[in-house]
Amino acid sequence: MANSYEEALREAKNALEDISERGEEAISEEEWDDVEKELFTPEEIAMSDLRVAIIGAMIKARQAGMTFDEVEAITKEAFKEHRDMVTA
């Protein structure tokens, strides 16, 4: 796991470049879902989904020029949506 923003960004760019180079050989979303279910517990998958939801909300907020308080509200909504999805 990356220890800094710069390292995380470098890792993400390398992963994107790798996927772009492999094209059709890269794993599909359906294939990943199968692998994910074999490697991770439902709780681990749920936590990963939560992280994705939070990061997505933060990106949208940043792109919209929202304040910290607005970003916090969106993050809380992402937590709520995830909780509702997991407990349904």
N, C-alpha and C positions, 0 to 999 in steps of 0.2 A: 504494500500500500504506500502511496506517495506521502512524503513527509511535509511537502510544501505545495503551494499553489503552482509554482513553476514546474515542479517535478510532475504533478498531476497533469498539467497541461501538456507537457512533453510526452507523457505516457499515452494520453488520449490522442495526440497527433500521430504518434507511432502506430497506435492501434487502427486509426482511420486509414492511414497509408497502407497498412497491411491488408485490411479488408478491401480497399480499392484495388490493390494489386491482384488479390486472389479472385476478385469478381465472383463468378458463379460458384467457385470452389468454397467461398466463405459459407459459414453455417447459416441456415435460414432460421427465421423466428420459430417455426414449428419444430425444427430439429433442436434448437436451443431449449425450447420448453421441455422436450423429452429428456435432454441431458440434465437440465436444471432439477427436474423431479428426481432423478437418480442420485444427484450429488448433494442436494440440500434438503433440509427438513421444511415442512410447510411454514414453520415459524421464520426460518431464515429467508425463505422466498418472500414472505409477507414483509419482513423488515427491508429487504432489498426494494420491493415495490414502493414502500413508504419513502425510502431515500430518493427514489426516482421522482415520486410525486412532489416531494419538497423541493428538490433541485429544479424541476420543471416550473414550479410556481415561482421560485425565486428568479429564474431567468426571465419569465414573462413580466414579473414586476419590475425588474431592472430595465428591460427594454421599454416598458411603459413610463419609466421615470418616476416610479412611485417612491414615497417616503419610507423610512424604516418602519413606521407604525403600520403602514399599508402592507408592507411585505410581511410583517409579523401576523397580520390578520389573515393573509392568504396562506401562510404556513400553517396556521391553526386550522384553517379550512381543509388543507390537504391532510392533516392528521385526522380530522373528523371523517372525511370521505373514506380514508383508508380504513379507519376503525369500523365504519359502517359496512364497508365491503367485506372485511374479514369476519365480522360477527354475523353477517347475513346467512 
